[in-house]
Amino acid sequence: MADAKGADDRVLFDLDKDSRIATITFNNPGQRNSYDKAMRDEVARCLDVVVDDDDITVVLLRGADGVFSTGANMNNAYGWYGSDGNGSAEGASRPAKNRPSQRRRLIVDRKTFDFYHEFLGFPKVTVGEISGFALGGGFEMALMTDISVIARDTRIGMPATRFLGPALGSLHMFFHRLGPVLARRLLLTGDIIDAAAVDHLGVFTETCDRADVTARARYWAEKAARMPADGVVIAKEAFRLVEQSQAYQGEEVASYLFHAFGTNLQFSPGEFNFVKTRAEHGTKEAFRLRDEHFHVPEPDLS
């Protein structure tokens, strides 16, 4: 067993050649394992190491302190598009803008979604150890894993649709993995639900008690690691071909195109604008005001 030290200690990486399992851990528990561009790039680097290592068959993806991931860090929503947050590259002498340009969105989002495309079609078996929260990009990665073990009380969903709109980048994957009814419900409302609510739909490989998630995920990882390595790679490429032909046609363009357009919404009076609210009140208060705005009490049917 060997630890591979990376540039960002918010991502832990372990290679166990004896078991043929690599483990990648989101290690940002102070922010519920949300990630920024640097963390995502470090995960991509770790995955590249695994691809080139013939002794590794399985990647176990998990989060520190019992939380998988709450997705992209929204403290600097536009920071993904440029270090100055204004859509221009670092050091460029351009006038400051409130929003990144559409061309900047398209260029950056195209690169961003390369990560998700590669993870979705990763040539080794991916196992998700999911508990606590799996929101936004964390939810997407949980759905993209080949084998997923999730705690019943894990909170899952795409709350970012409440301020980016429902046409997010992985729309094709949501419809294929969740089904059109559940995908529409989550994307059109931004609801966050317990994983137990979808257990009957078979969205995840196994749903269990929170205390059992780590052991059960390791069980599935070890089970998959005993498969012939060549057979696994061939199967994963075959799976990718079938999904591309049946469900994901055009997804590479659609993913970054929809995301780029979705991050440039124009808000009408009375609609909740997260970015503006965050700038005025701070991130924590913006999340509270978001939830307050979107809360609709259940009808009293008694």
C-alpha positions in Angstrom: 0.0 0.0 0.0 1.4 3.4 -1.0 0.2 6.9 -0.6 0.7 9.1 -3.6 1.2 12.6 -2.4 -0.4 15.3 -4.5 -0.1 19.1 -4.7 -3.5 19.5 -3.0 -3.9 17.8 0.4 -7.7 18.3 0.1 -7.6 15.2 -2.1 -6.1 12.0 -0.6 -4.9 9.3 -2.9 -3.9 5.7 -2.0 -2.7 2.9 -4.2 -3.0 -0.7 -2.9 -1.4 -2.9 -5.5 -2.0 -6.0 -3.4 -5.7 -5.5 -3.5 -5.6 -3.8 -6.9 -7.7 -0.9 -5.5 -7.0 2.8 -5.6 -8.8 5.1 -3.2 -9.5 8.8 -3.8 -10.9 10.8 -0.9 -12.3 14.3 -0.9 -10.7 15.8 2.1 -12.3 19.1 2.6 -14.6 18.3 5.6 -14.8 21.9 6.8 -16.8 22.6 3.7 -18.6 19.3 3.5 -16.1 18.1 0.9 -17.2 20.7 -1.7 -14.5 21.1 -4.3 -13.0 23.9 -6.4 -11.2 23.7 -9.7 -7.9 22.8 -8.0 -9.4 19.9 -6.2 -11.2 18.7 -9.3 -7.9 18.9 -11.3 -6.2 16.9 -8.5 -8.8 14.1 -8.7 -8.3 14.1 -12.5 -4.6 13.7 -12.0 -5.1 10.8 -9.6 -7.4 9.1 -12.2 -4.8 9.5 -14.8 -2.3 7.7 -12.6 -4.8 4.8 -12.2 -5.4 4.6 -15.9 -1.7 4.1 -16.5 -1.3 1.6 -13.7 -1.9 -2.0 -15.0 -1.9 -3.3 -11.4 -5.0 -1.3 -10.4 -8.5 -2.5 -11.4 -10.8 -0.5 -9.1 -11.1 3.1 -7.9 -13.0 3.7 -4.7 -14.3 7.3 -4.5 -15.2 8.6 -1.1 -15.4 11.6 1.2 -13.7 12.3 4.6 -15.6 12.4 7.8 -18.7 10.6 6.5 -19.7 13.1 3.9 -19.3 12.3 0.2 -19.4 15.8 -1.4 -21.7 18.8 -1.7 -20.4 19.5 -5.2 -18.7 22.6 -6.5 -17.8 25.3 -4.0 -20.1 28.2 -4.6 -18.1 30.8 -2.6 -16.7 32.0 -5.9 -19.2 30.9 -8.5 -17.5 32.8 -11.3 -14.0 31.8 -10.2 -14.1 28.8 -12.4 -14.1 31.1 -15.4 -11.0 33.1 -14.5 -8.8 33.8 -11.5 -10.2 37.3 -11.2 -13.8 36.1 -11.2 -14.6 38.5 -14.1 -14.2 36.0 -16.9 -10.8 37.2 -18.1 -7.6 35.3 -17.8 -5.1 36.2 -15.1 -3.1 39.2 -16.0 -5.2 40.2 -18.9 -5.8 43.9 -19.2 -9.5 43.9 -19.9 -12.3 46.0 -18.3 -13.8 44.3 -15.3 -17.1 42.6 -15.9 -19.9 41.5 -13.5 -20.3 38.2 -15.4 -18.0 36.1 -17.6 -18.6 36.4 -21.3 -20.6 33.8 -23.1 -17.6 32.8 -25.1 -15.6 32.4 -21.9 -18.3 30.2 -20.4 -18.3 27.9 -23.5 -14.5 27.5 -23.6 -14.2 26.8 -19.8 -17.3 24.6 -19.6 -16.0 22.5 -22.5 -12.8 21.8 -20.6 -14.7 21.3 -17.3 -17.0 18.7 -18.7 -14.2 16.7 -20.2 -13.6 15.6 -16.6 -17.1 14.3 -16.1 -17.0 12.6 -19.6 -13.8 10.9 -18.7 -15.1 9.8 -15.3 -18.4 8.5 -16.7 -16.4 6.4 -19.2 -13.5 5.5 -17.0 -11.8 2.3 -18.1 -11.5 0.8 -14.5 -14.3 -0.1 -12.2 -15.5 2.9 -10.1 -17.1 2.3 -6.7 -18.8 5.1 -4.7 -18.8 5.2 -0.9 -21.6 7.7 -0.4 -23.0 9.1 2.8 -23.9 12.4 4.5 -24.5 14.6 1.4 -24.2 14.0 -2.4 -25.3 17.2 -3.9 -24.6 19.0 -7.2 -21.4 17.7 -8.8 -21.1 15.2 -5.9 -24.5 13.8 -6.8 -23.4 13.6 -10.5 -20.2 11.7 -9.6 -22.2 9.4 -7.3 -24.5 8.5 -10.2 -21.6 8.1 -12.6 -19.9 5.4 -10.5 -20.3 1.8 -11.7 -21.1 0.5 -8.3 -22.6 2.8 -5.6 -23.2 2.1 -1.9 -25.2 4.8 -0.2 -26.5 5.5 3.3 -30.3 5.6 3.5 -30.1 9.1 5.2 -27.8 10.6 2.6 -29.2 13.8 1.2 -29.1 13.8 -2.6 -30.2 16.3 -5.2 -29.2 19.2 -7.5 -30.0 22.4 -5.5 -27.9 24.4 -8.0 -30.9 24.2 -10.4 -32.6 26.8 -8.1 -30.1 29.4 -9.3 -28.7 28.0 -12.5 -31.9 26.6 -14.0 -32.8 23.0 -14.7 -30.8 22.6 -18.0 -27.6 21.5 -16.4 -24.7 19.8 -18.1 -25.3 16.1 -17.3 -29.0 16.2 -18.4 -28.5 13.1 -20.5 -27.0 11.2 -17.6 -29.8 12.2 -15.2 -32.5 10.9 -17.6 -30.6 7.7 -18.2 -29.7 6.9 -14.6 -32.6 8.4 -12.7 -35.4 8.0 -15.3 -37.3 10.9 -16.9 -39.9 11.2 -14.0 -37.4 11.5 -11.2 -35.0 13.6 -13.2 -37.7 16.1 -14.0 -38.8 16.2 -10.4 -35.3 16.9 -9.0 -34.2 19.3 -11.8 -37.4 21.3 -12.0 -37.8 21.8 -8.2 -34.2 21.6 -6.9 -35.5 19.3 -4.1 -33.1 17.6 -1.8 -34.3 14.1 -0.7 -33.1 11.2 1.3 -31.5 8.3 -0.7 -34.0 5.9 1.0 -36.8 7.6 -1.1 -35.4 6.2 -4.3 -34.2 2.8 -3.0 -37.1 1.0 -4.8 -35.9 2.5 -8.2 -32.5 0.8 -8.1 -30.7 4.1 -8.7 -27.8 2.9 -6.5 -26.3 -0.6 -6.2 -26.9 -0.9 -2.5 -28.6 1.2 0.2 -27.7 0.5 3.8 -27.3 2.1 7.2 -24.7 4.8 7.5 -22.5 2.8 9.8 -22.2 0.1 7.2 -21.4 2.2 4.1 -17.6 2.0 4.4 -17.5 -1.8 4.9 -20.0 -2.4 2.2 -18.3 -0.2 -0.4 -15.0 -1.9 0.4 -16.7 -5.3 -0.1 -17.9 -4.3 -3.6 -14.5 -2.9 -4.5 -12.7 -6.1 -3.4 -15.3 -8.2 -5.3 -14.8 -6.2 -8.5 -11.0 -6.2 -8.1 -11.0 -10.0 -8.4 -12.3 -9.8 -12.0 -9.7 -10.2 -14.9 -8.2 -6.8 -15.5 -8.3 -7.1 -19.2 -11.9 -8.2 -19.1 -12.8 -5.2 -17.0 -11.3 -2.8 -19.4 -13.0 -4.4 -22.4 -16.3 -4.5 -20.6 -16.1 -0.8 -19.6 -15.4 0.2 -23.2 -18.3 -1.9 -24.3 -20.6 -0.4 -21.7 -19.5 3.1 -22.9 -20.2 2.2 -26.5 -23.7 0.9 -25.7 -24.5 4.0 -23.6 -23.2 6.3 -26.3 -25.3 4.7 -28.9 -28.5 4.3 -26.9 -28.6 7.2 -24.5 -25.7 9.7 -24.8 -25.7 10.7 -28.4 -24.5 14.3 -28.6 -23.9 14.5 -24.9 -20.4 15.9 -25.1 -21.6 19.0 -26.9 -25.0 19.2 -25.0 -23.3 19.1 -21.6 -21.1 22.1 -21.8 -23.4 24.0 -24.0 -26.4 23.7 -21.7 -24.3 24.5 -18.7 -22.8 27.6 -20.3 -26.2 28.9 -21.2 -27.6 27.9 -17.8 -25.1 30.0 -15.9 -26.2 33.1 -17.8 -29.8 33.4 -16.8 -31.6 36.7 -16.7 -33.7 37.0 -13.5 -37.1 38.7 -13.5 -38.3 40.7 -10.5 -39.3 38.4 -7.7 -37.0 35.5 -8.9 -34.2 34.4 -6.7 -30.7 35.5 -7.9 -28.2 33.5 -5.9 -25.1 35.2 -7.2 -26.5 38.7 -6.5 -27.8 37.7 -3.1 -24.4 36.1 -2.2 -22.6 39.3 -3.2 -24.9 41.4 -0.9 -25.3 39.1 2.1 -22.5 36.4 1.9 -22.7 32.8 1.0 -24.2 31.4 4.2 -27.0 33.9 4.3 -27.6 33.5 0.5 -28.2 29.7 1.1 -30.6 30.5 3.9 -32.5 33.0 1.7 -32.5 30.6 -1.2 -34.2 27.9 0.9 -36.6 30.4 2.3 -37.6 31.6 -1.2 -38.1 28.1 -2.6 -39.9 26.7 0.5 -43.6 25.8 -0.3 -45.4 24.2 2.7 -47.1 20.9 2.0 -50.9 21.2 1.8 -52.9 20.2 4.8 -55.1 17.3 3.6 -56.4 16.2 7.0 
